[in-house]
């Protein structure tokens, strides 16, 4: 970053007296689509001549990585500098850049500026017209109108704020911030100026709770201002809080705007699907959004909602459409593949995952999903190797842990080993518990999370305390017994959703609660209700309770608890709602529990024939075993995994539905109360993942300053990640940018610490310092070669070691050695068998360069 700023300063001096800044700026706009590097140079030259619009354009180049390395921190500075210097000229620059984004050529910009002078419109009229377009669902037209208007009226606060909201609705935070800053500068004391300041503050993570409070006040004081509702709902999604209130804000917008903007419909559907379990309702907004804008994200959104409703056959073509429109996004490939797996089309799913890995070879999600496909296709050795590879990269990858547990449980490609299976299952459960704690943490936590601070007289307070004991968070020791007590009180006060959790507590047992299947069945039946045939399929808790009740009665958890009559009733309903192979097996168990073994055998025979015909080898032996037992009129009891949690020595008396105090009594006992709100997220979320992984998340978000802080903390506190943390710190200093100044000396120091901790990455970091792409004091080919040899001595059979030393030999001009080591690298990498064709081709291209005596770097 220091080098970039020095370059800019030198350019200022060099070009300050040359040419016309306005001409350079306009020429930059004209060539930016065809020659980004030249455009950026022209913008910088124009900045040297004092052009504020060129400052905006330079910021845009840095934000988008157009003609220069992407650097959003520097982009933000350019934008701020432009607004501070001259907000009106900055606004004109904003209009021009918006035009570039929408494909408007530079020579059309003057026509845009004179558009409104010819038509005689004023800013207020334009603003109202833009809102009418938004109400009619024409968001792109509204954005284009506002861009043209700001070219003519660059100092109008309402238009600037509206454009900030429009860009923020698309979650382009940096660019929206520029508009909000310009709007704020036009009048800090107005309601719009205050709203703009709140958006800037909240998007930077400052006093988020205070921001929500003030936004609520603005909505209440100005109920007619739909933009305030819009930004409140946007922040609910961004900050992951107040989902119900966010949905209400969207509903308020759509009551007045019909059909409303595409981003209102799309983001509202996201909230309904992902956070509020209202997927059926979300579908109509998904379809509206897709009709308004056929984009990869609208196709994916509709597919996600259909997927959440388990309508996989309908979702699959929409995932395919998303991939067709944006094949470079690995997430689209993964979601399409997972949908195909749900449809049991495993061969095609495997092909899809492989294509996703060609796009992003290091995508662990696609790798783990491909391994799961290998299991279904009977390629157990490939699955084992790939799961182990994923765990090497991510020790907490739950898909890989569960996959290995499955392989060891059934002896697929490995020796059957119940101890290893249980160990992997337990690790998976602990990872799930930590992630569940984070994802389900209370949206409105206390300033200093302590369980005793919650109000025990309200349903919300009892639910919060129960969750604290359930997860062992907010100062409470994990204790299912205490959790059950508070969940019972919450049910009595009207929070019936916790009744299913009570049933699950007694189904699984642990942490102070003994497994008690009769009591668990009572709770599940309480959730189902007196007339289970009338339950709604969209009610996820009743669906889950019905499934658990069916399993208990069918003898899934022990034949001594089997109840044939109830098993048939519940399993029949489960199979009717979802006629899958798994549910057909459950129905067969129910017929057997009812002593009707002929019918049980018939169903199992169908499953065996279907599995053999489709080549689904997973679970085939179990199905055959069940078939033989039913032919001999014997019950089947599944071999459940080793219990993950120890049972208490002195089990407490279980809580039953019959223990509930009648609602009318609890209503009389209730007193007014509420749970206080704060901006401080529960500190237990830090424990949900290692500091190293959390730092990596910030690094991917390009918040290098926060990533550096967490990597340093990880280096001090997490011994197993010490080498990786030191390498990551060195890498941040080596690259610079996004809040961290480049410092090669510090990079060298941290790479050495990484080597001392036993991480091969430390060697590779120093090699990159000694073989830089640009000139520096550290450029030393001989030293690079020495470190490459040391790396190879440490890891003599790794492809990465051969690759590094080949690169060093080539840079030193020793091409025969480079070729020999690159061929060895290629050989070692080919052994892995799961790398993408793109990665292998890159190795082959380098090999060809070395054969032609070409160095990897030219200075």
C-alpha positions in Angstrom: 0.0 0.0 0.0 2.9 2.4 0.7 4.2 1.8 -2.8 0.8 2.5 -4.3 0.4 5.8 -2.3 4.0 6.8 -3.3 3.1 6.1 -6.9 0.1 8.3 -6.7 2.0 11.2 -5.1 4.7 11.0 -7.8 2.0 11.1 -10.4 0.5 14.1 -8.8 3.8 15.9 -9.1 4.5 14.7 -12.6 1.1 15.6 -14.1 0.0 18.6 -12.1 1.2 21.0 -14.7 0.3 18.9 -17.7 -2.8 19.0 -19.9 -6.4 19.6 -19.1 -7.7 17.6 -16.1 -11.3 17.7 -17.5 -10.1 16.3 -20.9 -8.1 13.6 -19.2 -11.1 12.6 -17.1 -13.5 12.4 -20.0 -10.9 10.5 -22.1 -10.6 8.0 -19.2 -14.4 7.4 -19.2 -14.3 6.8 -23.0 -11.5 4.1 -22.8 -12.3 2.5 -19.4 -14.3 -0.4 -21.0 -11.5 -1.2 -23.6 -8.3 -0.3 -21.7 -8.8 -0.2 -17.9 -5.1 0.4 -17.2 -4.9 3.4 -19.4 -8.2 4.7 -18.0 -6.8 4.5 -14.4 -3.7 6.3 -15.5 -5.8 9.1 -17.1 -7.9 9.4 -13.9 -4.8 9.7 -11.7 -3.5 12.3 -14.1 -6.7 14.2 -13.9 -6.6 14.0 -10.1 -3.2 15.7 -10.3 -4.9 18.5 -12.2 -7.5 18.9 -9.4 -10.4 17.0 -10.9 -12.8 15.9 -8.1 -14.8 13.7 -10.6 -11.5 11.9 -11.3 -11.1 11.2 -7.6 -14.5 9.4 -7.7 -13.4 7.5 -10.9 -10.1 6.5 -9.2 -12.0 5.2 -6.2 -14.2 3.2 -8.5 -11.2 1.7 -10.2 -9.7 0.7 -6.8 -13.0 -0.7 -5.6 -13.6 -2.9 -8.7 -9.9 -3.8 -9.4 -10.2 -2.1 -12.8 -6.8 -1.2 -14.2 -5.2 -1.5 -10.7 -5.2 -4.1 -7.9 -8.4 -4.2 -6.0 -8.1 -2.1 -2.8 -11.4 -1.1 -1.2 -9.8 0.7 1.7 -8.1 3.0 -0.8 -11.3 3.3 -2.8 -13.1 4.5 0.3 -10.5 7.2 0.9 -10.7 8.4 -2.7 -14.5 8.7 -2.4 -14.3 10.5 0.9 -11.6 12.9 -0.4 -13.9 13.7 -3.4 -16.9 14.5 -1.2 -14.9 16.5 1.3 -13.3 18.6 -1.5 -16.5 19.4 -3.4 -19.7 17.5 -2.8 -21.4 18.9 -5.9 -18.6 17.9 -8.3 -18.3 14.5 -6.5 -22.0 14.0 -7.3 -21.4 14.6 -11.0 -18.7 12.1 -10.8 -21.1 9.6 -9.2 -23.5 10.1 -12.0 -20.8 9.4 -14.6 -19.6 6.3 -12.8 -23.2 5.0 -12.5 -23.5 5.6 -16.3 -20.3 3.5 -16.9 -21.7 0.7 -14.7 -24.9 0.7 -16.9 -22.9 0.7 -20.1 -23.5 4.4 -21.1 -20.6 5.6 -23.2 -18.6 8.6 -22.0 -19.7 10.8 -25.0 -23.4 10.4 -23.9 -22.7 12.0 -20.5 -23.2 15.6 -21.6 -26.5 14.7 -23.1 -27.5 13.3 -19.7 -26.6 16.6 -18.0 -28.8 18.6 -20.3 -31.7 16.2 -20.3 -33.7 17.8 -17.5 -32.9 21.4 -18.6 -34.7 20.5 -21.9 -37.6 18.9 -20.2 -37.9 21.5 -17.4 -38.2 19.0 -14.6 -37.3 19.9 -11.0 -35.6 17.6 -8.4 -38.8 17.1 -6.4 -40.7 16.0 -9.6 -38.0 13.6 -10.6 -37.8 12.1 -7.1 -41.6 11.4 -7.1 -41.3 9.9 -10.6 -38.5 7.6 -9.4 -40.7 6.4 -6.5 -43.5 5.7 -9.0 -41.1 3.6 -11.1 -40.0 1.7 -8.0 -43.6 1.1 -7.0 -44.2 -0.3 -10.5 -41.3 -2.7 -10.1 -39.0 -0.9 -12.5 -35.9 -0.5 -10.3 -33.4 -0.4 -13.2 -35.4 2.4 -14.8 -35.6 4.3 -11.5 -31.8 4.0 -11.0 -31.2 5.3 -14.5 -33.5 8.2 -14.0 -31.8 9.1 -10.7 -28.4 8.9 -12.3 -29.5 11.3 -15.1 -31.1 13.6 -12.5 -28.0 13.9 -10.4 -26.0 14.9 -13.4 -28.2 17.9 -13.6 -28.9 18.4 -9.9 -25.8 17.2 -8.1 -26.6 18.9 -4.8 -30.1 17.5 -4.2 -30.0 15.6 -1.0 -33.1 13.5 -1.6 -31.8 12.2 -4.9 -28.4 11.4 -3.5 -30.0 9.6 -0.6 -32.3 7.7 -2.9 -29.4 6.5 -5.0 -27.6 5.4 -1.9 -30.6 3.3 -0.9 -30.8 1.8 -4.4 -27.2 0.8 -4.4 -27.3 -0.4 -0.8 -30.3 -2.6 -1.6 -27.9 -4.5 -3.9 -25.5 -4.8 -0.9 -22.8 -2.7 -2.6 -21.8 -1.1 0.7 -18.8 0.9 -0.4 -20.4 2.6 -3.4 -23.6 3.2 -1.4 -21.5 4.8 1.3 -20.3 7.4 -1.1 -23.8 8.5 -1.9 -24.8 8.5 1.8 -21.8 10.6 2.6 -22.6 13.1 -0.1 -26.3 13.3 1.1 -25.2 13.9 4.6 -23.0 16.7 3.6 -25.9 18.5 2.0 -27.7 18.8 5.3 -26.8 17.0 8.5 -29.8 18.2 10.6 -32.5 16.9 8.2 -34.2 13.5 8.7 -32.5 12.4 5.4 -29.1 13.6 6.6 -29.6 11.8 9.9 -30.7 8.6 8.1 -27.6 8.8 5.8 -25.3 9.2 8.8 -26.9 6.2 10.5 -26.3 4.0 7.4 -22.7 5.0 7.3 -22.3 4.3 11.0 -24.0 0.9 11.0 -22.3 -0.3 7.9 -19.0 0.3 9.6 -20.2 -1.7 12.7 -20.4 1.4 15.0 -23.2 1.5 17.6 -25.4 -0.8 15.6 -28.1 -1.1 18.4 -28.2 2.7 18.7 -28.6 2.9 15.0 -31.6 0.5 15.1 -33.2 2.6 17.8 -32.9 5.8 15.8 -34.1 4.2 12.6 -37.2 3.0 14.4 -37.8 6.6 15.6 -37.4 7.9 12.1 -39.9 5.4 10.7 -42.4 6.3 13.5 -41.9 10.1 12.9 -42.0 9.7 9.1 -44.3 6.8 8.3 -44.8 8.0 4.8 -41.1 7.8 4.0 -40.8 4.3 2.6 -37.0 4.6 2.1 -36.6 4.7 5.9 -38.5 1.3 6.1 -36.3 0.0 3.3 -32.9 0.9 5.0 -34.2 -0.5 8.3 -35.1 -3.9 6.6 -31.7 -3.9 4.8 -29.9 -3.5 8.1 -31.9 -6.3 9.7 -30.6 -8.6 7.1 -27.1 -7.2 7.2 -26.7 -7.2 11.0 -28.6 -10.5 11.4 -31.1 -9.1 13.9 -34.8 -8.3 14.3 -35.9 -10.5 11.4 -39.6 -10.2 12.2 -39.3 -6.4 12.3 -37.4 -6.4 9.0 -40.2 -8.5 7.5 -42.8 -6.0 8.8 -40.8 -3.1 7.2 -40.8 -4.9 3.9 -44.6 -5.5 4.2 -45.1 -1.8 4.9 -43.3 -1.0 1.6 -45.2 -3.5 -0.4 -48.6 -2.3 0.9 -47.9 1.0 -1.0 -45.7 -0.3 -3.8 -47.1 -3.0 -6.0 -45.3 -5.1 -7.2 -42.4 -3.1 -5.7 -38.7 -3.1 -6.6 -36.8 -6.3 -7.4 -34.5 -5.9 -4.4 -37.4 -5.5 -2.0 -39.0 -8.7 -3.2 -35.7 -10.6 -3.4 -34.4 -9.6 0.1 -37.8 -10.0 1.7 -38.0 -13.5 0.3 -34.5 -14.2 1.8 -35.7 -13.2 5.2 -38.9 -15.3 4.9 -37.0 -18.4 3.7 -33.8 -18.3 5.7 -34.8 -16.7 9.0 -38.6 -17.0 9.5 -39.5 -20.4 8.0 -42.2 -18.9 5.8 -41.0 -20.4 2.5 -44.5 -20.8 0.9 -45.1 -17.1 1.4 -41.6 -16.3 0.0 -42.3 -18.1 -3.3 -44.6 -15.4 -4.6 -41.9 -12.7 -4.0 -39.2 -15.0 -5.6 -41.3 -15.3 -8.8 -41.9 -11.5 -8.9 -38.2 -10.9 -8.5 -37.3 -13.4 -11.3 -39.9 -11.8 -13.6 -38.4 -8.3 -12.9 -34.8 -9.4 -13.4 -33.6 -12.7 -14.8 -30.3 -12.9 -13.1 -28.2 -15.8 -11.5 -29.2 -14.6 -8.0 -32.9 -14.5 -8.8 -32.8 -18.0 -10.2 -30.8 -19.2 -7.3 -33.1 -17.5 -4.8 -36.2 -19.2 -6.3 -34.4 -22.5 -6.3 -33.3 -22.1 -2.6 -36.9 -21.5 -1.5 -38.2 -24.5 -3.4 -35.3 -26.5 -2.0 -36.3 -25.4 1.6 -39.8 -26.8 0.8 -38.2 -30.1 -0.4 -39.6 -29.5 -3.9 -36.3 -30.6 -5.4 -37.6 -31.5 -8.9 -38.9 -28.0 -9.3 -35.7 -26.4 -7.9 -33.2 -28.3 -10.1 -33.8 -26.5 -13.4 -33.5 -23.1 -11.7 -30.1 -24.1 -10.2 -29.1 -25.1 -13.7 -30.2 -21.7 -15.0 -28.1 -19.9 -12.4 -25.0 -22.0 -13.4 -25.6 -21.3 -17.1 -25.8 -17.5 -16.5 -22.8 -17.4 -14.1 -20.6 -20.6 -14.5 -17.7 -18.9 -12.7 -19.3 -19.0 -9.3 -18.6 -22.3 -7.5 -21.5 -21.8 -5.1 -24.0 -22.2 -8.0 -22.4 -25.6 -8.9 -22.5 -26.8 -5.3 -26.1 -26.0 -4.8 -27.1 -27.6 -8.1 -25.2 -30.7 -7.1 -26.8 -30.9 -3.7 -30.2 -30.6 -5.3 -29.4 -33.5 -7.6 -28.3 -35.5 -4.6 -31.6 -35.0 -3.0 -33.2 -36.3 -6.2 -30.8 -39.3 -5.9 -29.2 -38.5 -9.3 -25.8 -39.2 -7.9 -23.8 -39.6 -11.2 -24.9 -36.3 -12.5 -24.4 -34.7 -9.1 -20.8 -35.9 -9.1 -20.2 -34.4 -12.6 -21.6 -31.1 -11.4 -19.3 -31.1 -8.3 -16.3 -31.8 -10.5 -17.1 -28.9 -12.8 -17.5 -26.7 -9.7 -14.0 -27.8 -8.6 -12.6 -26.8 -12.0 -13.9 -23.3 -11.3 -12.6 -23.3 -7.7 -10.1 -26.2 -7.0 -9.9 -25.3 -3.2 -13.7 -25.2 -2.6 -14.1 -27.6 0.4 -17.9 -27.6 0.1 -17.7 -29.1 -3.4 -15.0 -31.5 -2.4 -17.0 -32.9 0.6 -20.2 -33.1 -1.5 -18.3 -35.0 -4.2 -17.1 -37.4 -1.5 -20.6 -38.0 -0.4 -21.5 -38.8 -4.0 -18.7 -41.3 -4.1 -20.3 -43.2 -1.2 -23.6 -43.4 -3.0 -21.9 -44.6 -6.1 -19.9 -47.3 -4.2 -16.5 -45.5 -4.7 -15.6 -45.9 -1.1 -11.8 -45.5 -1.4 -12.2 -42.3 -3.3 -14.6 -41.0 -0.7 -12.2 -41.9 2.1 -9.3 -40.1 0.5 -11.3 -37.0 -0.3 -12.9 -36.8 3.2 -9.4 -37.0 4.7 -8.1 -34.3 2.4 -11.0 -32.0 3.4 -10.3 -32.6 7.1 -6.7 -31.8 6.6 -7.7 -28.3 5.3 -10.6 -27.9 7.7 -10.5 -30.0 10.9 -14.1 -28.9 11.7 -15.7 -29.8 8.4 -18.9 -31.5 9.6 -19.7 -33.1 6.2 -16.3 -34.8 6.2 -16.7 -36.0 9.8 -20.1 -37.4 9.2 -18.9 -39.1 6.0 -16.0 -40.8 7.8 -18.4 -41.9 10.6 -20.6 -43.5 7.9 -17.7 -45.3 6.3 -16.4 -46.7 9.6 -19.9 -47.6 10.9 -20.7 -49.8 7.9 -17.2 -50.8 6.9 -17.4 -49.3 3.5 -13.9 -49.3 2.0 -12.4 -49.6 5.4 -12.5 -52.1 8.3 -15.7 -51.7 10.3 -14.6 -49.7 13.4 -17.3 -48.6 15.8 -14.8 -46.6 18.0 -13.6 -44.5 15.1 -17.1 -44.1 13.9 -18.2 -42.8 17.3 -15.2 -40.5 17.6 -16.0 -38.9 14.2 -19.7 -38.7 15.1 -18.9 -37.1 18.4 -16.7 -34.5 16.8 -19.4 -33.8 14.3 -22.0 -33.3 17.0 -19.7 -30.9 18.9 -19.1 -28.9 15.8 -22.8 -28.8 15.1 -23.6 -27.8 18.7 -21.1 -24.9 18.5 -22.4 -23.7 15.1 -26.0 -24.1 16.3 -25.2 -22.0 19.3 -23.9 -19.2 17.1 -26.6 -19.4 14.4 -29.4 -19.6 17.0 -28.0 -17.1 19.5 -30.5 -14.6 20.8 -30.8 -11.8 18.3 -31.0 -9.2 21.1 -28.3 -10.2 23.6 -27.6 -8.5 26.9 -24.7 -6.0 27.2 -22.9 -8.5 29.6 -24.5 -11.8 28.8 -25.5 -13.4 32.1 -28.3 -15.9 32.4 -29.6 -14.5 35.7 -30.4 -11.1 34.1 -33.2 -12.4 32.0 -36.8 -11.9 33.2 -38.1 -15.2 34.4 -41.7 -13.9 34.4 -42.0 -13.8 30.6 -42.1 -16.4 27.9 -39.1 -14.8 26.1 -37.1 -14.7 29.3 -37.7 -18.4 30.1 -36.9 -19.3 26.5 -33.6 -17.4 26.7 -32.7 -19.0 30.0 -33.5 -22.4 28.7 -31.4 -21.8 25.6 -28.5 -20.6 27.8 -28.6 -23.9 29.8 -29.1 -26.0 26.6 -26.0 -24.5 24.9 -23.9 -23.7 28.0 -23.8 -20.0 27.1 -24.3 -16.6 28.8 -22.6 -17.7 32.0 -24.6 -20.9 32.4 -23.1 -24.4 32.7 -24.6 -26.8 30.1 -27.4 -28.5 32.0 -30.3 -30.1 30.1 -32.2 -30.6 33.4 -32.3 -26.8 34.0 -33.0 -26.2 30.4 -36.1 -28.5 30.6 -37.4 -26.6 33.6 -37.3 -23.3 31.8 -38.6 -24.7 28.5 -41.6 -26.1 30.5 -42.3 -22.6 31.9 -41.9 -21.1 28.4 -44.5 -23.6 27.1 -46.9 -22.7 29.9 -46.6 -19.0 29.0 -47.4 -19.6 25.4 -44.0 -20.3 23.8 -45.1 -23.8 22.5 -42.2 -24.1 20.1 -40.0 -25.4 22.9 -42.2 -28.5 23.5 -40.4 -30.3 20.6 -37.1 -29.5 22.2 -38.3 -31.1 25.4 -39.2 -34.2 23.5 -35.8 -34.3 21.9 -34.1 -33.9 25.2 -35.6 -37.1 26.5 -35.0 -38.8 23.1 -31.3 -38.2 23.2 -30.5 -37.8 26.9 -27.2 -36.3 28.3 -26.0 -33.4 30.4 -28.1 -34.2 33.4 -31.1 -35.8 31.6 -31.5 -39.5 31.2 -32.9 -40.9 28.0 -36.6 -41.6 28.6 -38.4 -42.7 25.4 -41.9 -42.9 26.9 -41.7 -39.3 28.2 -40.2 -38.3 24.8 -43.1 -39.8 23.0 -45.5 -37.9 25.3 -43.9 -34.6 24.3 -43.8 -35.4 20.6 -47.5 -36.4 20.7 -48.3 -33.2 22.6 -46.7 -31.3 19.7 -48.5 -33.3 17.1 -51.9 -32.6 18.7 -55.0 -34.7 19.2 -55.6 -34.9 15.4 -52.3 -35.5 13.6 -54.0 -36.0 10.2 -54.8 -32.3 10.1 -51.3 -31.0 10.9 -49.8 -28.6 8.4 -46.8 -29.8 6.3 -45.2 -26.3 6.6 -45.1 -26.6 10.4 -41.5 -27.9 10.7 -41.7 -28.7 14.4 -44.8 -30.8 14.1 -43.3 -32.6 11.1 -40.2 -33.4 13.2 -42.2 -34.5 16.2 -44.3 -36.8 14.0 -41.2 -38.4 12.6 -39.7 -38.9 16.1 -42.9 -40.4 17.4 -43.0 -42.8 14.4 -39.4 -43.9 15.1 -40.0 -44.5 18.8 -43.2 -46.5 18.1 -41.6 -48.5 15.3 -38.7 -49.6 17.6 -36.0 -47.5 16.0 -34.6 -46.6 19.4 -35.3 -50.1 20.9 -37.9 -52.8 20.2 -39.1 -52.7 23.8 -40.7 -49.4 23.1 -42.5 -50.5 19.9 -46.2 -49.8 19.6 -47.5 -51.2 16.3 -50.8 -49.4 16.2 -49.3 -46.0 16.8 -46.3 -46.8 14.6 -48.5 -47.5 11.6 -50.5 -44.4 12.2 -47.6 -42.1 12.5 -45.3 -43.7 9.9 -48.2 -43.8 7.4 -48.6 -40.0 7.7 -44.8 -39.5 7.4 -44.7 -41.6 4.2 -47.8 -40.0 2.8 -46.2 -36.5 3.1 -42.8 -37.6 1.8 -42.7 -41.1 0.0 -38.9 -41.4 0.2 -36.9 -44.7 0.5 -36.0 -43.8 4.1 -39.6 -43.3 5.1 -40.7 -46.5 3.3 -38.1 -48.3 5.5 -39.7 -46.7 8.6 -43.1 -47.8 7.4 -41.8 -51.4 7.0 -40.6 -51.3 10.6 -44.0 -50.1 11.6 -45.7 -53.1 9.9 -43.3 -55.4 11.6 -43.9 -53.8 15.0 -47.6 -54.5 14.3 -46.6 -58.2 13.7 -47.6 -57.9 10.0 -44.3 -59.3 8.7 -45.6 -60.2 5.2 -46.3 -56.5 4.5 -43.0 -55.4 6.1 -41.2 -57.9 3.9 -43.0 -56.8 0.8 -41.9 -53.2 1.3 -38.3 -54.2 2.1 -38.2 -56.4 -1.0 -39.2 -53.3 -3.1 -36.4 -51.3 -1.5 -33.8 -54.0 -2.1 -34.8 -54.4 -5.8 -34.8 -50.6 -6.3 -31.4 -50.2 -4.7 -29.8 -52.9 -6.8 -31.4 -51.6 -10.0 -30.1 -48.1 -9.4 -26.7 -49.2 -8.1 -27.2 -47.6 -4.7 -24.9 -49.8 -2.6 -25.1 -47.6 0.5 -27.3 -49.4 3.1 -28.0 -52.3 0.8 -26.7 -54.9 3.2 -28.8 -53.4 6.0 -31.9 -53.6 3.8 -31.2 -57.3 3.0 -30.7 -58.1 6.7 -34.0 -56.5 7.5 -35.7 -58.5 4.7 -34.4 -61.8 6.1 -35.5 -60.9 9.6 -39.0 -60.1 8.4 -39.2 -63.3 6.4 -38.4 -65.1 9.7 -41.1 -63.0 11.5 -38.4 -61.2 13.6 -38.1 -57.5 14.5 -35.2 -55.4 13.4 -33.4 -53.1 15.8 -31.0 -50.6 14.2 -27.4 -50.5 15.5 -27.4 -46.9 16.8 -24.2 -44.9 17.1 -22.3 -44.9 20.4 -24.0 -42.4 22.8 -22.3 -39.1 22.6 -23.0 -37.9 26.1 -22.7 -39.7 29.4 -25.9 -40.4 31.4 -26.3 -38.9 34.9 -25.6 -41.2 37.9 -28.8 -40.0 39.6 -31.4 -39.2 37.0 -33.9 -36.5 38.0 -37.6 -37.0 37.7 -38.6 -36.3 34.1 -40.9 -33.4 33.2 -44.0 -34.5 31.4 -46.7 -32.6 29.4 -49.1 -33.5 32.2 -47.0 -31.4 34.6 -47.9 -28.2 32.7 -49.7 -25.6 34.7 -53.0 -24.6 32.9 -52.6 -21.6 30.7 -55.3 -19.6 32.4 -53.4 -19.7 35.7 -50.1 -18.7 34.1 -51.8 -15.8 32.3 -52.9 -14.5 35.7 -49.4 -14.8 37.0 -47.6 -12.9 34.2 -46.3 -9.5 34.7 -45.1 -6.9 32.1 -41.4 -7.4 31.2 -39.0 -7.4 28.3 -35.6 -8.5 27.4 -33.1 -5.6 27.1 -31.3 -5.1 23.9 -27.7 -4.3 23.1 -25.2 -4.0 20.3 -22.8 -6.4 21.9 -23.0 -9.8 20.3 -22.7 -12.7 22.7 -19.1 -13.4 23.4 -19.8 -17.1 23.3 -19.9 -16.8 19.5 -16.1 -16.5 19.6 -16.0 -20.1 20.9 -18.0 -21.3 18.0 -14.9 -21.5 15.9 -11.1 -21.1 16.3 -9.6 -17.7 16.2 -7.6 -18.8 13.2 -10.8 -19.6 11.2 -12.5 -16.4 12.3 -9.4 -14.4 11.2 -9.7 -16.1 7.8 -13.3 -15.0 7.4 -12.2 -11.4 8.0 -9.3 -11.8 5.5 -11.8 -13.0 2.8 -13.9 -10.0 3.5 -10.9 -7.8 3.0 -10.9 -6.5 6.5 -7.1 -7.1 6.9 -6.8 -5.0 10.0 -9.2 -7.1 12.0 -7.8 -10.3 10.4 -4.3 -9.3 11.6 -5.5 -8.7 15.1 -7.2 -12.1 15.3 -4.3 -14.0 13.6 -2.0 -12.5 16.3 -4.3 -13.6 19.0 -4.5 -17.1 17.5 -0.7 -17.2 17.3 -0.5 -16.5 21.1 -3.4 -18.8 22.3 -3.8 -21.7 19.8 -0.7 -23.9 19.6 -2.1 -26.1 16.8 -2.6 -23.1 14.5 0.6 -21.3 15.5 2.5 -22.0 12.2 -0.5 -21.2 10.0 -1.3 -18.0 12.0 2.3 -16.8 11.7 2.3 -17.5 7.9 -1.0 -15.7 7.5 0.3 -12.6 9.4 3.4 -12.6 7.2 1.3 -12.9 4.1 -0.8 -9.8 5.2 2.3 -7.8 5.6 3.8 -9.0 2.3 0.7 -8.0 0.3 -0.4 -4.9 2.2 -3.7 -3.1 1.6 -7.1 -3.1 3.2 -6.0 -1.5 6.4 -2.5 -3.1 6.7 0.6 -1.4 5.4 3.0 -3.4 3.3 6.2 -4.2 5.4 8.5 -6.9 4.0 10.7 -6.9 7.0 7.8 -7.9 9.3 6.6 -10.4 6.6 10.1 -12.0 6.7 10.0 -12.2 10.5 6.6 -13.8 10.6 7.4 -16.3 7.9 10.4 -17.4 10.0 8.2 -17.8 13.0 5.9 -20.0 10.9 8.9 -22.2 9.9 9.9 -22.4 13.6 6.4 -23.7 14.4 6.9 -26.5 11.8 4.7 -25.1 9.0 5.8 -25.6 5.4 3.9 -22.5 4.5 6.6 -20.4 6.2 9.2 -21.7 3.7 7.0 -20.9 0.8 6.3 -17.4 2.1 10.1 -16.6 2.3 10.6 -18.1 -1.2 7.9 -15.7 -2.5 9.8 -12.8 -0.9 13.1 -13.8 -2.5 11.4 -14.4 -5.9 9.1 -11.3 -6.0 7.2 -10.2 -9.1 8.5 -6.7 -8.6 11.9 -5.4 -7.5 12.7 -5.2 -3.8 15.5 -5.5 -1.4 14.6 -9.1 -0.7 15.1 -10.3 -4.3 17.8 -13.0 -4.1 17.4 -16.0 -6.3 20.2 -17.9 -4.5 18.5 -17.6 -1.2 15.2 -18.6 -2.7 16.9 -21.7 -4.0 18.4 -22.5 -0.5 15.0 -22.2 1.2 13.3 -24.3 -1.6 15.9 -27.1 -1.0 15.2 -26.9 2.8 11.5 -27.2 2.1 12.1 -30.2 0.0 14.2 -31.8 2.7 11.4 -31.2 5.1 8.7 -32.6 2.8 10.5 -34.8 0.3 7.4 -36.3 -1.3 5.0 -33.4 -1.5 4.1 -31.9 -4.8 4.2 -28.3 -3.3 7.9 -28.9 -2.4 8.8 -30.0 -5.9 6.9 -27.2 -7.4 8.6 -24.5 -5.3 12.1 -25.8 -6.0 11.3 -26.0 -9.7 10.3 -22.4 -9.7 13.5 -21.4 -7.9 15.7 -23.4 -10.2 14.0 -21.8 -13.3 14.4 -18.3 -11.9 18.1 -19.1 -11.3 18.4 -20.3 -15.0 18.9 -24.0 -14.1 16.2 -25.2 -16.4 17.1 -28.9 -16.5 16.7 -29.1 -12.7 13.5 -27.0 -13.0 12.0 -29.5 -15.5 13.0 -32.5 -13.4 11.4 -31.1 -10.3 8.3 -29.8 -12.1 7.7 -33.3 -13.6 8.1 -34.8 -10.0 5.6 -32.2 -8.8 3.1 -33.1 -11.5 3.5 -36.8 -10.7 2.8 -36.2 -7.0 -0.2 -34.0 -7.6 -1.7 -36.6 -10.0 -1.7 -39.1 -7.2 -4.2 -37.1 -5.3 -6.8 -37.8 -8.1 -9.3 -35.1 -7.1 -7.6 -32.0 -8.4 -9.3 -30.0 -11.1 -8.1 -30.2 -14.8 -7.5 -26.5 -14.6 -4.9 -26.9 -11.8 -3.2 -29.8 -13.6 -3.0 -27.8 -16.8 -1.4 -24.9 -15.0 1.3 -27.2 -13.8 1.8 -28.5 -17.4 2.0 -24.9 -18.7 4.8 -24.1 -16.2 6.6 -27.3 -17.2 6.4 -26.3 -20.9 7.8 -22.9 -20.0 10.8 -24.4 -18.2 11.4 -26.7 -21.2 11.6 -23.6 -23.3 14.0 -21.9 -20.8 11.4 -19.3 -19.7 11.7 -17.8 -16.2 8.5 -17.6 -14.1 9.1 -13.9 -13.2 10.5 -11.0 -15.3 11.7 -7.9 -13.5 
